Amino acid sequence: MKDLGELMKQAGAMQAKLKEAQDKIAAMEVEGQSGGGMVKIVLNGKGYCSAVAIERSLMNADEGEVLEDLIAAAINDAKSKLEAEAAEQMKSVTAGLPLPPGM
């Protein structure tokens, strides 16, 4: 029974670390850019957009399609950065655990 108690203790510690990592991820903010910084998007840790900055020169009728593409690219850039940072946070929680790849 001593082993079971130790296992439960480890599970509790792991759960606390997981909660801490989830809280850090939720508090994160990442910036995605496109067009050499002409479009910037900020996403929070839950993937919601909290800010958009667009170079004023892109705001004319002739640049509509370009602007749309740049916004999409900036969102995708921010999303990939968010996923990478979240994965790094989770890696610290699962370090040393024999989990299958991708978990």
Secondary structure as GFF3:
##gff-version 3
##sequence-region A 1 103
A	DSSP	alpha_helix	2	27	.	.	.	ID=ss1
A	DSSP	beta_strand	29	34	.	.	.	ID=ss2
A	DSSP	beta_strand	39	44	.	.	.	ID=ss3
A	DSSP	beta_strand	49	54	.	.	.	ID=ss4
A	DSSP	three_ten_helix	56	58	.	.	.	ID=ss5
A	DSSP	three_ten_helix	61	63	.	.	.	ID=ss6
A	DSSP	alpha_helix	64	94	.	.	.	ID=ss7
###
